[in-house]
Amino acid sequence: MNASRRLTACFILFAISNFSCGLAPLTGDAPRVADGALAPEISADAIAVERVLGELDTGLLPEEVSRLSLAIAAESRRAELPLELVLGVILVESAGYNFAVSEVGAMGLMQLMPPTAEAVAGQIGLLWEGPATLFDPIANVRLGVVYLQDLIERYGSLTTALAAYNWGPTRIAKRLERGEPIPAIYARRVLLATGEAKSAALQI
């Protein structure tokens, strides 16, 4: 991890710990050991995620929740984002319900707008089959983590990145241009949920 990425990762961890990553590409496979099995740290993280998801109405079958837990663990680790931060966003955005649709049309676990998700899918080479792609929980998490990663890298501030995730980068850019304060309520909600996820997972 280079210096800027270390600073970003440290900032995120500092923000999380005080409230209760220029970031690696998300392409490629999850870390694996020599025999092809998932690396132990991914498996341990997935167990922690499944503890959290198991308490929610995800709308998914148990085996789908298990696969989703592995995906959340792997994508968080690839992006060098704290696992509990990704869970915090999921809890605030959809309460973990895979088929959530907002009044403005955001979809799935991480509540992505289809045009945004389609652009991110093109960026990482993920097959886009229309808005229904966002009801594939693994695709949704992959796209959501990449998007969040990009915003953190762009702004260098977790609060600003989360505001852009919630309000959209265009609206936040206009506020920055006008010197207006960045809304912090959503970031506070995510960080509170982050702490709750960490506690629920028991040493996530």
C-alpha positions in Angstrom: 0.0 0.0 0.0 1.5 3.4 -1.0 1.6 6.4 1.3 -1.6 8.0 0.1 -3.5 4.7 0.5 -2.1 4.2 4.0 -3.3 7.7 4.9 -6.7 7.1 3.5 -7.1 3.8 5.3 -5.9 5.3 8.6 -8.4 8.2 8.2 -11.3 5.8 7.7 -10.3 3.7 10.7 -9.8 6.8 12.8 -13.2 8.1 11.9 -14.9 4.8 12.7 -13.1 4.3 16.0 -13.7 7.9 17.2 -17.4 7.8 16.4 -18.6 4.6 18.5 -7.8 4.2 1.2 -6.8 5.2 -1.9 -7.8 1.8 -2.6 -6.7 -1.3 -4.5 -8.6 -2.3 -7.6 -11.5 -4.7 -7.1 -10.7 -6.8 -10.1 -9.3 -10.3 -9.8 -10.2 -13.1 -7.4 -10.4 -13.0 -3.7 -7.3 -13.9 -1.8 -6.8 -17.7 -1.8 -4.5 -20.2 -0.3 -2.4 -22.7 -2.3 -5.1 -25.4 -2.5 -7.6 -22.9 -4.0 -9.7 -22.5 -0.8 -10.5 -19.0 0.4 -7.9 -17.4 2.5 -8.5 -17.8 6.3 -9.1 -14.1 6.9 -11.8 -14.0 4.2 -13.5 -17.0 5.7 -13.4 -15.5 9.2 -14.7 -12.2 7.9 -17.5 -14.0 6.1 -18.6 -15.7 9.3 -18.8 -12.4 11.0 -20.8 -10.9 8.2 -23.2 -13.8 8.2 -23.8 -13.2 11.9 -25.0 -9.7 11.1 -27.0 -10.6 8.0 -28.6 -13.5 9.9 -30.5 -11.0 12.1 -32.0 -9.2 9.1 -34.8 -9.8 6.6 -32.6 -10.0 3.5 -35.2 -11.7 1.3 -32.6 -14.3 0.4 -32.3 -18.0 1.0 -29.7 -19.1 3.6 -27.3 -20.4 1.0 -27.6 -17.0 -0.8 -26.8 -15.2 2.4 -23.7 -17.4 2.8 -22.5 -16.6 -0.7 -23.3 -12.9 -0.1 -21.3 -12.9 3.2 -18.2 -14.3 1.3 -18.7 -11.6 -1.3 -18.9 -8.7 1.2 -15.8 -10.0 3.0 -13.8 -10.4 -0.3 -14.8 -7.1 -1.8 -14.1 -5.2 1.4 -10.7 -6.7 1.6 -9.9 -6.1 -2.0 -10.9 -2.4 -1.6 -9.0 -2.1 1.7 -12.2 -0.8 3.2 -13.1 -1.7 6.8 -15.6 -4.5 6.6 -17.9 -2.9 9.2 -18.0 0.3 7.0 -19.5 -1.6 4.1 -22.0 -3.3 6.4 -22.8 0.1 7.9 -23.7 1.4 4.4 -25.8 -1.7 3.7 -27.7 -1.3 7.1 -28.5 2.4 6.5 -29.3 2.0 2.8 -31.5 -1.1 2.7 -31.5 -2.6 6.3 -30.1 -5.6 4.5 -33.1 -6.2 2.3 -31.9 -7.3 -1.2 -34.9 -6.2 -3.1 -35.3 -2.7 -1.6 -36.2 0.1 -4.1 -36.2 3.7 -2.9 -38.7 6.4 -4.0 -36.1 7.8 -6.4 -35.3 4.4 -7.9 -32.1 3.3 -6.0 -32.0 -0.5 -5.9 -30.7 -3.4 -3.9 -28.6 -3.8 -0.8 -26.4 -0.7 -1.3 -29.2 1.3 -3.0 -27.5 2.2 -6.3 -29.1 4.3 -9.0 -29.1 2.2 -12.2 -27.2 4.8 -14.3 -24.5 5.1 -11.7 -24.3 1.3 -11.4 -24.2 0.8 -15.1 -21.2 3.3 -15.4 -19.4 1.4 -12.6 -20.1 -1.9 -14.2 -18.5 -0.6 -17.4 -15.5 0.6 -15.4 -14.8 -2.8 -13.9 -16.0 -5.1 -16.7 -19.0 -6.5 -14.9 -21.8 -7.7 -17.1 -24.7 -5.3 -17.0 -28.1 -6.7 -17.8 -30.3 -3.7 -17.0 -31.5 -2.5 -13.6 -32.4 -6.0 -12.5 -28.7 -6.6 -12.2 -28.9 -4.7 -8.9 -31.1 -7.4 -7.4 -28.1 -9.8 -7.8 -26.7 -9.3 -4.3 -23.1 -10.1 -5.2 -23.2 -7.8 -8.2 -24.8 -5.1 -6.1 -22.1 -5.3 -3.4 -19.3 -5.4 -5.9 -20.6 -2.3 -7.6 -21.4 -0.5 -4.4 -18.0 -1.2 -2.9 -16.2 0.1 -6.1 -18.4 3.2 -6.1 -17.7 3.9 -2.4 -14.0 3.2 -2.9 -13.9 5.7 -5.8 -15.7 8.4 -3.8 -13.3 8.0 -0.9 -10.3 8.2 -3.2 -11.8 11.3 -5.0 -12.6 13.4 -1.9 -10.0 12.1 0.6 -12.6 12.5 3.3 -15.0 9.9 4.6 -17.7 12.4 5.5 -17.6 14.0 2.1 -17.5 10.6 0.3 -20.5 9.4 2.3 -22.4 12.6 1.6 -21.7 12.1 -2.1 -22.8 8.5 -1.9 -26.1 9.7 -0.4 -26.7 13.0 -2.3 -24.8 12.3 -5.5 -21.4 13.7 -6.5 -22.9 16.4 -8.7 -24.8 18.0 -5.8 -21.8 17.7 -3.5 -19.5 19.3 -6.1 -21.8 22.3 -6.3 -21.8 22.7 -2.6 -18.0 22.5 -2.5 -17.8 25.1 -5.3 -20.1 27.5 -3.4 -18.2 26.9 -0.1 -21.3 25.5 1.6 -21.0 22.9 4.4 -21.1 19.3 3.5 -24.1 17.5 5.0 -23.0 15.2 7.8 -26.2 13.5 9.0 -25.9 10.6 6.6 -22.2 10.0 7.5 -23.2 10.0 11.2 -25.9 7.4 10.6 -23.5 5.2 8.6 -20.8 5.4 11.4 -23.4 4.6 14.0 -24.5 1.6 12.0 -20.9 0.7 11.5 -20.5 0.4 15.3 -23.6 -1.6 15.6 -22.4 -4.0 12.9 -19.1 -4.4 14.6 -20.8 -5.2 17.9 -23.2 -7.6 16.3 -20.5 -9.5 14.5 -18.5 -10.0 17.7 -15.0 -9.0 16.8 -15.6 -8.4 13.1 
